[in-house]
Amino acid sequence: MQSVSAETANRAASAAATITGAEIVVRCLKEEGVEHVFGYPGGAVLYIYDEIFKQDSFQHILVRHEQAAVHAADAYSRSSKKIGVALVTSGPGVTNAVTGIATAYMDSIPMVIITGQVPTHAIGQDAFQECDTVGITRPCVKHNILVKDVRDLASAIRKAFFIAKTGRPGPVLVDIPKDVTIARTNFEYPRDTSMRSYNPVVKGHQGQIKKAVQLLLSAERPMIYTGGGVILSDSADLVNRLVKLLGYPCTNTLMGLGGVRASDSRYVGMLGMHGTYEANMAMQNCDVLLAVGARFDDRVIGNPKHFASSPRKIVHIDVDPSSISKRVKVDVPIVGDVREVLTELLSQIEASGSQPDVAALKAWWTQINEWRKRDCLKYDRAADIIKPQYVVEKLWEITGGDAFITSDVGQHQMWAAQYYRFEEPRRWINSGGLGTMGVGLPYAMGVQMANPGAQVACITGEASIQMCIQELSTCKQYRLTPKIVNLNNRYLGMVRQWQQIDYGSRYSESYMDALPDFVKLAESYGHIGLQIDKKADVELALKEAFGKHKDRLVFLDFITDQTENVWPMVKAGKGLSEMLLGSEDL
């Protein structure tokens, strides 16, 4: 019979061999190679934060609001090939994070959100700072998991990372009750992530790819249309190779900017609601359309009935089968990873030995170049007042087109997309699907953490920047140095534009008549603030920010033309060829 002392010793040894749930969280993040976690502590996650204090394998970034934690983790992922990670507490911590989660979900951004939850025995009891995290986030995550047993914690986190980055990427949430973080178990990080119910298709169907090749090579008025899937699958090199090989015109969506080099003569600009005239007209009038990693959303094709009025054959490549024929019926659907499918597509084109119809392609380019002559992005460059487009053009010149550009949402976002010419993928960081104001500054933080030493500029407006402006404090603490380019027109600019066009110029609640002094505000956080109200000072201020003050956060408050609108514009319910090119079309 075992002695009492021996039994006690065995129990002690057994306990020593186990670790807590909080330790498991930290060990799992280390196993996944996580380098940065963006978060905000609270009661339900304090055991996890205590373990974070004890480790040195990753850095925690303390934001000033949970929404910013998720936005920063989102941009961290968008601007790199890493998985962004956010950590927030239960209740209001989770609800504050929902906007960031929904933003990432709409743009298919891979990330993992770890949330605290009240103890398992208190779930459903309306406990302090309790909310139904799984229920609340279910519509805006790729997957979520409530972990009720510490023995399931490691596998849940492993699955979260795997699901987030495979197939169509997206945010995955792991909800951990507080008692699970102090329960103990043996730790072994699982290597097998096979799930019977989750097996995304990677390889495209060979027969469908063969049909796509035949259609592409027989086209007389071809068009290549690429979206965010090209960026997320790291396929920009293949798209550029395809465009060069075929000599076909190509357009990018807002989320796909940088997928094709802006300097390429075959690039016809962004398409859609505020796309170029030539891109929209080519999209509407092509006879064969290759859609790659795009989803034909309402801001891209306008009215689906109008789009369908021009007959064309459509090849659609996407990793998500639910995106194919969702809004527009396609002729050759190809489900698979974009990179895998494009690799095979290029191989078959090169092996075929066939060439496009040279005469037909020449005639098509003649038509496209006629559309280009409309110069749809012209603006009054001779004006004395600062035009917002001018600021973006000067930013592009001074950064050599080599900066990471984050933006908030509104007119400034569209001007950034139109006038900053992106040569590489993952340099344009914005909220496309959800259109979330306030993302710009936390996006800049996430980008800089993922890309230390890079030039980072946040193009924003005086309304958007105030939604997460408290993150100037985070930037101070972690010595982050983005340049904030505030295109200040003293209005909710895009709202004002719509009110002018569709609401009889009745500017209901769109005027920002109580703005702070942004220079003093930036200085109060320990940064540099500059106000620029003369056109002649724009270039000098930007050079000073990126030169003399390259190691400081500089808030550049540009006082711009209040009346400037974003052109071209496709109004809601209209088709791609029904664009307004300027105020003269109203």
HULIN-V562624 format. One record per pair of residues at least 6 apart in sequence whose ideal C-beta (glycine too) atoms are under 8 Angstrom apart, sorted by the first residue. I is the first residue (numbers start at 1). J is the second residue. Records with the same first field share a line. If there is no record, write none. Layout:
BEGIN
I: J / J
END
This chain:
BEGIN
2: 10
15: 184
17: 186
18: 184 / 185 / 186 / 187
19: 27 / 184 / 185 / 186 / 187
20: 47 / 51 / 150 / 181 / 182 / 183 / 184
21: 47 / 150 / 153 / 176 / 180 / 181 / 182 / 183 / 184 / 185
22: 47 / 48 / 50 / 51 / 181 / 182
23: 51 / 187
24: 150 / 153 / 154 / 157 / 185 / 187
25: 48 / 51 / 114 / 153 / 157 / 176 / 181
26: 48 / 51 / 52 / 55 / 57
27: 154 / 187 / 189
28: 153 / 154 / 157 / 158 / 189
29: 37 / 57 / 58 / 85 / 157
30: 55 / 57 / 58
31: 189
32: 83 / 157 / 161
33: 82
34: 57 / 58 / 83 / 85
35: 58 / 59 / 82
36: 58 / 59 / 60 / 61 / 76 / 85 / 449 / 450
37: 52 / 58 / 59 / 60 / 61 / 73 / 85 / 86 / 87
38: 60 / 61 / 63 / 68 / 69 / 70 / 72 / 73 / 76 / 84 / 85 / 86 / 87 / 445 / 446
39: 45 / 60 / 61 / 62 / 63 / 66 / 69 / 86 / 87 / 88
40: 62 / 63 / 64 / 65 / 66 / 69 / 87 / 88 / 89 / 93
41: 49 / 62 / 89
42: 88 / 89 / 90 / 91 / 93 / 116 / 129
43: 89 / 90 / 116 / 128 / 129 / 178
44: 89 / 90 / 91 / 93 / 116 / 117 / 118 / 129 / 177 / 178
45: 87 / 88 / 89 / 90 / 93 / 114 / 115 / 116 / 176 / 178 / 181
47: 178 / 181 / 182
48: 87 / 114 / 116 / 176 / 181
49: 60
52: 60
60: 87
61: 69 / 72 / 445 / 449 / 474 / 478
62: 474 / 477
63: 69 / 72 / 442 / 445 / 471 / 474
64: 470 / 471 / 473 / 474
65: 96 / 468 / 470 / 471
66: 86 / 88 / 92 / 93 / 94 / 96 / 97 / 100
67: 96 / 97 / 99 / 100 / 438 / 442 / 468
68: 100 / 441 / 442 / 445 / 468 / 470 / 471 / 474
69: 86 / 87 / 88 / 97 / 100 / 442
70: 86 / 88 / 97 / 99 / 100 / 101 / 103 / 104 / 111 / 113
71: 100 / 103 / 436 / 438 / 439 / 442 / 443 / 446 / 468
72: 84 / 86 / 442 / 443 / 445 / 446 / 449
73: 84 / 85 / 86 / 100 / 111 / 113 / 446
74: 84 / 100 / 103 / 104 / 109 / 111 / 171 / 439 / 443 / 446
75: 84 / 406 / 429 / 439 / 442 / 443 / 444 / 445 / 446 / 447 / 450
76: 82 / 84 / 111 / 446 / 447 / 449 / 450
77: 83 / 84 / 104 / 109 / 110 / 111 / 446 / 450
78: 107 / 109 / 426 / 429 / 443 / 446 / 447
79: 404 / 426 / 427 / 429 / 446 / 447 / 450 / 451
80: 426 / 450 / 451
81: 234
82: 450
83: 110 / 111 / 112 / 161 / 164 / 165
84: 109 / 110 / 111 / 112 / 446
85: 111 / 112 / 113 / 114
86: 97 / 100 / 111 / 112 / 113 / 114
87: 113 / 114 / 115
88: 94 / 96 / 97 / 113 / 114 / 115 / 116
89: 115 / 116 / 129
90: 115 / 116 / 117 / 118 / 129 / 130 / 131 / 133 / 178
91: 128 / 129 / 130 / 131
92: 129 / 131
93: 115 / 116 / 129
94: 115 / 131 / 133 / 136 / 137
95: 131 / 136
97: 113 / 115
98: 136 / 137 / 140
99: 434 / 436 / 438
100: 436
101: 113 / 137 / 140 / 141 / 171 / 173
102: 140 / 434 / 436
103: 431 / 433 / 434 / 436 / 439
104: 111 / 170 / 171
105: 140 / 141 / 142 / 170 / 171 / 434
106: 140 / 431 / 432 / 433 / 434
107: 228 / 255 / 431 / 432 / 433 / 434
108: 168 / 169 / 170 / 228 / 229 / 232
109: 169 / 170 / 171 / 232
110: 164 / 165 / 169 / 170 / 171 / 232
111: 164 / 171 / 172
112: 157 / 160 / 161 / 164 / 171 / 172 / 173 / 174
113: 141 / 171 / 172 / 173 / 174
114: 157 / 173 / 174 / 176
115: 133 / 173 / 174 / 175 / 176
116: 175 / 176 / 177 / 178 / 181
117: 123 / 130 / 133 / 146 / 175 / 176 / 177 / 178
118: 125 / 127 / 128 / 129 / 130 / 177 / 178
119: 127 / 177 / 178 / 179
120: 148 / 177 / 179 / 180
121: 179
122: 130
123: 130 / 177
133: 144 / 146 / 173 / 175
134: 144 / 145 / 146 / 173 / 175
137: 144 / 173
138: 144
140: 171
141: 170 / 171 / 172 / 173
142: 163 / 164 / 168 / 169 / 170 / 171 / 172
143: 159 / 160 / 163 / 170 / 172 / 173
144: 172 / 173 / 174 / 175
145: 156 / 159 / 160 / 172 / 173 / 174 / 175
146: 175 / 177
147: 153 / 156 / 174 / 175 / 176 / 177 / 180
148: 177 / 180
149: 180
150: 180 / 183 / 184 / 185
151: 185
153: 176 / 180 / 185
154: 187 / 188 / 189 / 190
155: 190
156: 174
157: 174
158: 189 / 190 / 193
159: 172 / 193 / 195
160: 172 / 173 / 174
161: 172
162: 193
163: 170 / 172 / 198
164: 170 / 171 / 172
166: 200
167: 198 / 200 / 201 / 319 / 320
168: 200 / 318 / 319 / 320 / 323
169: 232
200: 319
201: 319 / 321 / 335 / 336 / 337
202: 336 / 337 / 340
203: 336 / 337 / 340 / 341 / 344
204: 317 / 334 / 335 / 336 / 337 / 340 / 341 / 344 / 345
205: 334 / 335 / 336
206: 344
208: 332 / 333 / 334
209: 334 / 341 / 344 / 345 / 348
210: 348
211: 315 / 332
212: 290 / 315 / 317 / 332 / 334 / 345
213: 345 / 348 / 349 / 352
215: 288 / 313 / 315 / 331 / 332
216: 222 / 246 / 248 / 288 / 290 / 315 / 349 / 356
217: 349 / 352 / 354 / 355 / 356
218: 288 / 357
219: 248 / 286 / 287 / 288 / 356 / 357 / 360
220: 287 / 357 / 360 / 361 / 363 / 364
221: 282 / 285 / 286 / 287 / 288 / 360 / 364 / 367
222: 246 / 248 / 249 / 286 / 287 / 288 / 289 / 290 / 356 / 361 / 364
223: 248 / 249 / 250 / 251 / 282 / 283 / 286 / 288 / 289 / 290
224: 239 / 242 / 243 / 246 / 248 / 249 / 250 / 251 / 290 / 292
225: 250 / 251 / 253 / 271 / 283 / 289 / 290 / 291 / 292 / 294
226: 239 / 250 / 251 / 252 / 253 / 256 / 259 / 260 / 291 / 292 / 293 / 294
227: 252 / 253 / 255 / 256 / 259 / 291 / 292 / 293 / 294 / 295 / 300
228: 253 / 255 / 256 / 293 / 294 / 432
229: 235 / 256 / 292 / 293 / 294 / 317 / 318 / 319 / 338
230: 236 / 239 / 252 / 256 / 259 / 292 / 293 / 338 / 425
231: 255 / 256 / 258 / 259 / 293 / 425 / 426
232: 293 / 338
233: 293 / 319 / 337 / 338 / 339
234: 339 / 425
235: 259 / 292 / 293 / 338 / 339 / 342
236: 258 / 259 / 260 / 424 / 425
238: 339 / 342 / 343 / 346
239: 250 / 259 / 260 / 292 / 342
240: 260 / 261 / 264
241: 346
242: 248 / 342 / 345 / 346 / 349
243: 250 / 260 / 264 / 266 / 267
244: 264 / 266
245: 346 / 349 / 350
246: 349 / 356
247: 266 / 356 / 361
248: 266 / 290 / 356 / 361
249: 266 / 267 / 268 / 282 / 364 / 365 / 368
250: 260 / 264 / 266 / 267 / 268
251: 267 / 268 / 269 / 270 / 271 / 275 / 279 / 282 / 283
252: 258 / 259 / 260 / 267 / 270 / 271
253: 270 / 271 / 272 / 294 / 300 / 432
254: 270 / 272 / 299 / 417 / 430 / 432
255: 430 / 432 / 433
256: 293 / 294
257: 270 / 417 / 422 / 428
258: 422 / 423 / 424 / 425 / 426 / 427 / 428
259: 425
260: 266 / 267
261: 267 / 423 / 424
262: 401 / 421 / 422 / 423
263: 421 / 423
268: 276 / 278 / 279 / 282 / 368 / 372
269: 275 / 276 / 278 / 279 / 377 / 418
270: 276 / 279 / 417 / 418
271: 279 / 280 / 283 / 300 / 576
272: 280 / 299 / 300 / 301 / 302 / 570 / 576
273: 299 / 300 / 302 / 569 / 570
274: 414 / 417 / 418 / 566 / 567 / 568 / 569 / 570
275: 568 / 570
276: 376 / 377 / 418 / 568
277: 371 / 372 / 374 / 376 / 568 / 579 / 581
278: 368 / 371 / 372 / 374 / 376
280: 568 / 570 / 576 / 577 / 579
281: 368 / 371 / 576 / 577
282: 368 / 371
283: 289 / 301 / 576
284: 307 / 310 / 575 / 576 / 577
285: 310 / 367 / 577
286: 312
287: 311 / 312 / 313
288: 312 / 313 / 314 / 315
289: 312 / 313 / 314 / 315
290: 315 / 317
291: 314 / 315 / 316 / 317 / 318 / 330
292: 317 / 338 / 342
293: 317 / 318 / 319 / 338
294: 300 / 318
295: 318 / 323 / 326 / 327
296: 304 / 326 / 327 / 328
297: 327 / 433
298: 327
301: 307 / 327 / 328 / 576
302: 570 / 573 / 574 / 575 / 576 / 578
303: 573 / 574 / 575
304: 327 / 328
306: 574 / 575 / 576 / 577 / 578
307: 328 / 575 / 576
308: 328 / 329
309: 575
313: 331 / 332
314: 328 / 329 / 330 / 331 / 332
315: 330 / 331 / 332 / 334
316: 324 / 325 / 330 / 332 / 333 / 334
317: 334 / 336 / 338 / 341 / 342 / 345
318: 324 / 334 / 335 / 338
319: 335 / 336 / 337 / 338
320: 335
321: 333 / 335
324: 330 / 333 / 335
325: 333
334: 341
374: 581
376: 567 / 568 / 579 / 581
377: 389 / 418 / 419 / 567
379: 387 / 389 / 390 / 564
380: 387
381: 387 / 390
383: 535 / 561
384: 535
385: 535 / 560 / 561
386: 532 / 533 / 534 / 535 / 538 / 558 / 559 / 560 / 561
387: 535 / 560 / 561 / 564
388: 411 / 412 / 415 / 487 / 489 / 558 / 560 / 561 / 564
389: 415 / 418 / 419 / 564
390: 535 / 538
391: 485 / 487 / 538 / 542 / 558 / 560
392: 415 / 416 / 418 / 419 / 420 / 459 / 485
393: 419
394: 538 / 539 / 542
395: 403 / 420 / 457 / 459 / 485 / 542
396: 419 / 420 / 421
398: 539 / 542 / 543 / 546
399: 455 / 457 / 546
401: 420 / 421 / 422 / 423
402: 423 / 427 / 455
403: 427 / 454 / 455 / 456 / 457
404: 426 / 427 / 429 / 444 / 447 / 448 / 451 / 454 / 455 / 456 / 457
405: 416 / 420 / 422 / 427 / 428 / 429 / 457 / 458 / 459
406: 429 / 430 / 439 / 440 / 441 / 443 / 444 / 447 / 456 / 457 / 458 / 459 / 482
407: 413 / 416 / 417 / 429 / 430 / 439 / 440 / 443 / 458 / 459 / 460
408: 430 / 431 / 437 / 438 / 439 / 440 / 458 / 459 / 460 / 461 / 464 / 465 / 467
409: 430 / 431 / 435 / 436 / 437 / 439 / 464 / 494
410: 437 / 461 / 463 / 464 / 492 / 493 / 494 / 495
411: 461 / 487 / 489 / 493 / 494 / 497 / 564 / 565 / 566
412: 459 / 460 / 461 / 464 / 487 / 493
413: 430 / 459
414: 494 / 566
415: 459 / 487 / 566
416: 428 / 430 / 459
417: 428 / 430
418: 566
420: 428 / 459
422: 428
429: 443 / 447
430: 439 / 443
431: 439
437: 463 / 464 / 467
438: 464 / 467 / 468
439: 468
440: 458 / 459 / 460 / 464 / 465 / 468 / 484
441: 458 / 460 / 465 / 468 / 469 / 471 / 472 / 475 / 482 / 484
442: 468 / 471
443: 458
444: 456 / 457 / 458 / 480 / 482 / 484
445: 471 / 474 / 475 / 478 / 480 / 482
447: 454 / 456 / 482
448: 454 / 456 / 480 / 481 / 482
449: 478 / 480
455: 483 / 546
456: 481 / 482 / 483
457: 482 / 483 / 484 / 485
458: 465 / 482 / 483 / 484 / 485
459: 485 / 487
460: 484 / 485 / 486 / 487
461: 486 / 487 / 488 / 489 / 493
462: 486 / 488 / 489 / 490 / 512 / 515 / 518 / 557
463: 491 / 492 / 493 / 512
465: 484 / 486 / 518
466: 516
469: 521
472: 521 / 522 / 525 / 527 / 553 / 555
473: 525
474: 480
475: 481 / 482 / 525 / 527 / 553
476: 525 / 526 / 527 / 553
480: 553
481: 550 / 551 / 552 / 553 / 554
482: 553
483: 542 / 545 / 546 / 553 / 554 / 556
484: 522 / 553 / 554 / 555 / 556
485: 542 / 556 / 558
486: 518 / 555 / 556 / 557 / 558
487: 493 / 558 / 560
488: 515 / 518 / 557 / 558 / 559 / 560
489: 560 / 561 / 562 / 564
490: 511 / 512 / 513 / 515 / 562
491: 507 / 510 / 511 / 512 / 562
492: 509 / 510 / 511 / 512
494: 566
495: 510
496: 507 / 510 / 511
497: 565 / 566
499: 505 / 506 / 507 / 508 / 510
500: 507 / 565
501: 569 / 571 / 580 / 586
502: 571
518: 529 / 531 / 555 / 557
519: 529 / 530 / 531 / 555 / 557
520: 529
521: 529 / 555
522: 528 / 529 / 553 / 554 / 555
523: 529
527: 552 / 553 / 554 / 555
528: 545 / 549 / 552 / 553 / 554 / 555
529: 554 / 555 / 557
530: 541 / 544 / 545 / 554 / 555 / 556 / 557
531: 557 / 559
532: 538 / 541 / 556 / 557 / 558 / 559
533: 558 / 559
538: 558
541: 556
542: 556
544: 554
545: 554 / 556
565: 583
567: 580 / 581 / 582 / 583
568: 579 / 580 / 581
569: 579 / 580
570: 576 / 578 / 579 / 580
571: 578 / 580
579: 585
580: 586
END
